[in-house]
Amino acid sequence: MQKQPAVSVAGLVKRYGAKTAVDGLDLEIPGGAVTAVLGPNGAGKTTTIEICEGYRRPDAGTVRVLGLDPVADAAQLKPRVGVMLQSGGVYAGARAVEMLQHTAKLHANPLDVPELVERLGLGSCGRTTYRRLSGGQQQRLALAMAVVGRPELVFLDEPTAGLDPQARRATWELVRDLRRDGVTVVVTTHHMDEAEQLADRVAVVDRGRVIATGSPEELCRSGAESSLRFDGPPGLDLGGLLKVLPDGASVAEPAPGSYRVEAPIDPQLLATVTGWCAQAGVMPDRLTVQRRSLEDVFLDLTGRDLRS
Ligand code: ATP
């Protein structure tokens, strides 16, 4: 990872009339990693990303993309940043592959177009005009256009929305390859499994602010719902076990011989519990670590009610 953040957002505010879409948002996106921006509908993700892309102007706050101002330095950023928009941004009458070839020619060192077309399963629609492509094909073409110029940084707004499982997989593979090549990827998604699979870091946005950041593992480890369970002889000395556990941990025997330790789970905790069992001469049977999924974390953070 690079030391300087690839994207740095501080105190960002954006209003649409009386509606405050982004409300003092702070976010640092590290270089050379995949960052997933998650949030309920209307949280302000697209607005934030579009400000970073230079398509919208903020009402307050500062935004730096690769150290530059997305509006004032747009010309410098254009060849370095790839953008996949949620909807089109493409001339509907243009032929798919011609458009991609045209975009490739605007860059100094583009990807191989036929290879990219093949990878994203666009081979059969080379001469088809954009408006006649299926929704999923349009989506894949938009992704190809965003990456064909070998950008240093790429913004992908819901890249797999509406894609079939094969296309989704191809998209994931492409994102992994970008990451391997050192490209910074910022992706918004509503698919928690996608964020879990792809992202080095996650930022959860709600009501126009970032309310949590961390790696998917860090976020899933946090909170009381991570637990370690094991079976053993009934009536173990739980007070003794509690003494060796970190502050804030709890232990219980919800059913005779069935034990539950609640604490942030890490390798040290596992070692502490199994070490204590070894000293007590207890074999911890069916030892399992129960972790919250990213979806659990997301719902805990943003609430379970449908937003209007
Ligand atoms: P989604 O997950 O549904 O794509 P989002 O997190 O990307 O949502 P935004 O599209 O940034 O959210 O929208 C944030 C808020 O700003 C919403 O309440 C939306 O209705 C409002 N909004 C967005 N664009 C405009 C606009 N051009 N004019 C007026 N209101 C807008």
Residues whose N, C-alpha, C, O or C-beta is under 5 A from the ligand:
A	BS01	ATP	Y16 A21 G39 P40 N41 G42 A43 G44 K45 T46 T47 T48
